[in-house]
Amino acid sequence: MLLYTTFVLLVFLALFYRVALVWNYLPYNAQSIAVLQTGLTLSSDIYQTSKTPFIEHTGEAAFESYLALNIPYTPISEFFKIVNPTLGKNELLNRGEAHITVISPPEFDKVLKPAGVSIQEINEIAIHYRIQHSKFKVICLGHAQLPYNITGLQSSPQFMEVFMLIVKDSGKQLVALRKHIYDLYIKKGGQGALFDPKAYWPHITIGYNVRDLFVEDGVYKDINACIKKITVV
């Protein structure tokens, strides 16, 4: 009888442990049920990019130079306040600004810059083609996670995770910008195989718990990452 009771107790503890893991680490858990059932809404002010100034991202250090469509931050900030305490378990960080990357830091640092394309030339192309008037459409809320705490320390999260808005380049201006930059890159002797202007997955990062995740991490922020539909109001 004692052995049976001990066995039942061990089984119960094992099940309790697995439930605890699901509760704490999966994007779909009991804490997020209300959000998932009632849906997510986002202010249409996010589309007011033409009223938002273009910001040049330049720097001498690695990952400081890139091209981005500047996004009004207030609707993103309000959306973060919904996602963080529910799906994000109050563990998410954000940058205090919002943008859609057009040329990523690795693309500039590792491909364009070595071929002689300067960030100033990239910015001039963006301004000439009125980047802030580019049209896009919000598709869904996306999520990605990768193993992180390989040492098993209780003070560290088990996963690196990021939440983002997956968007569609509905006006095709963003891909067109990449093509103009590609043309300059080729003109300067760049190798076409190293930069594909169509290899592009536009998104707006909402928040992350450790750091943002990128294609270089094996994360593709496209409709394959969608976890929740969003209604823009």
N, C-alpha and C positions, 0 to 999 in steps of 0.2 A: 504493500500500500504506500509506504514511504517513497519507494522508487518511482511508483506511478505519479505520485503528487509532485515529486521533484522534476520528472519528465515534463508534466503539464506546465509547471512553472517556467521551465527553461524554454519551452515552445512559446509561451505567452510573452516572455521577455524578448525573444528573437523577433516575434511579430511586432511588438511595441517598438523595437529599435528600427525596423524597416519603415514603419509608419512615420517615425520621427524623421528619418532621412527624407522621405517624400515630402513631409510638411515643410522642412527647412530648405530644400534644395531644388525642387522641381518648379518650373514656371507655372504649371497648373496645380495649385494646391488649395486646400480649404480656405486659406486666407484670401485667395483671389476670386473665389466663386462669385461673390456679389458683382465684382467688376466684369467678369466674364459673362454673367447672365444679363446684366443691364446694359452692357455695351460701353463703348468709349466715344466721347465726343471731343472735337477739336475746333477751335475758333477759326473761321475763314480768314481772319486777319493774317494768318500765316502766308497767304498769297500776296500780301501787299509789299512785295519785294521792290517794286519800282519806287516806293516811297522810303526805302531803306538804303543808306549810302553803301557804296562799294568799299570794301576794306582790303587793302593790300597786305598780304602776309609774306613778309620778307625777313630774312635773317641770315647771319653768317654760319650759324651752327646747323647741324643736321636736323631735319624734320621741322625747320622753322619757315621754310619757303614752300608755298603751295597756292593754288588758285581755288577760290570758293565763291559760290553765290551766297551773299549775306541774307539771312532770314530774320524777320521780326522776332525778337526773343520773347516778348510777353506771352503769346499763345503757347510757346514751347515751355516756358516756365510754369504756366498754369497746368499744362498737361503733365509735366514732371511731378507736380504735387498730387496728381491722381495715381500715376503709375508707381511712384516710389513707395508709398505706404502699403500698397496692395501687392502687385506683382513683384516689386523690388524689395519687399520686406524691410523698408527703411534703411537699406544698405547702399543705395546708389549715390554716385557722385555725378556732378555735371560741370561743364566748363563756364557756365554763366553767359553763354552766347550760343547762337545756332547758325548752322550753315550747311550747304550742300557742296561737298568737295567736287571740284571739276578736274583738277590735276592734283594728285596726292603727293605728299612729301617724298615717298620712295620713288615715284615716277619722275619727279624733278631731280632729286639728288642722285639717283642711280642711272638715269637714262637721258633726260633732257639736258641737264647741266653739263655732263661730260661731253655732249655733242656740240656745246657752245651756245645753247639756248639759255638766255638769261631770264630771271623772274621778272625783270622790268619789261622785256619784250612780251612775255606772257600776259602781264597786266595790261599792256597797251592793246593787245589783241582783244582782251576781255572788255575793256572800256570802249573800243571802237565798235564792237558788235553788241554793245549794250547788255552786258551780262545780267544786270539787275532787272531787266525786262523779260527775262527768260520765264517761260511758263512750265509749271509742273503740276502733278496731281498726286495727292496723298492716297496710297493704296491700302495700307494696313499698318498695324504695329508688329514689328519684327523682334525676334529674340534669338540670341546665340549664346552658347556657353562652352567652355573648354575646361578640362581638369586643371586644377591649380595646386591644391594642397597635397602634393605627393609625399610629404613628410608626415602627414597625419596630425600636425599640431592643431590643438583645439582653438588656438587664437587666430588661425588663418582660415579663410573661406575654402570650401571644398572645390569651388568652381570660380573661374573668371566668367562673368556674364555681362552682356550688354543688351540694352533695349533701344530700338531705333524705329523711326518712321520710314517705311519703304515707300519711295516715291517713283512716279513715272515721268520721264522727260517728255511730257505731252507735246510741247512745242518744238521738240528736236533741236532747240538752240544749244543745249549743253553739249550734246554729241557733236554738233556743228563746230562749236568752239574747240573741242578736242581735235577735230579734223584740221582746223586752221593752224593749230599749234603743231600738229603732226606734219603738215606741209612745210612749216618753217624748219622743223627738226630734220626732215629729209633734205631740204635745201642746204642745210649746213653740214650734210654728210652723214647724218644719223642712219643707223641700220634699222630698216623697217620692221624686222622680226622682233625687235626689242620693245616696240611701242605700238599697241593696237588701239586706235581711238574709239573703236566700238566695244572694247572690253571695259565696260563701264556699268556700275551698279549704283545709281544715285540713292542717297538716303540722308536722313537727318538723325544724328545720334541724340538720344534722349538722356541716357545715363548709363553708368557702368559701375561695378563694385570694386574693381582693382584698376583696370585700365581699359581703354577702348580696344576692340579686336578688329583686325584687318584681313584683307585677302592674303597677306603674307603669313598670317596665322592659320590660313586654311578656312577662313570664314567668308562666305559670300552673302552680302546683304541685299538679297533680291526676294521675289515673292516666295521662294522656297523657305524663307525664314519667317513667314507670316504666322502669327499665333492669334491675332484678333483683328476683326474689321473695325474701321473707324468711320464715324459719321462726322463730316465737316459741316458746321452750322454757322 
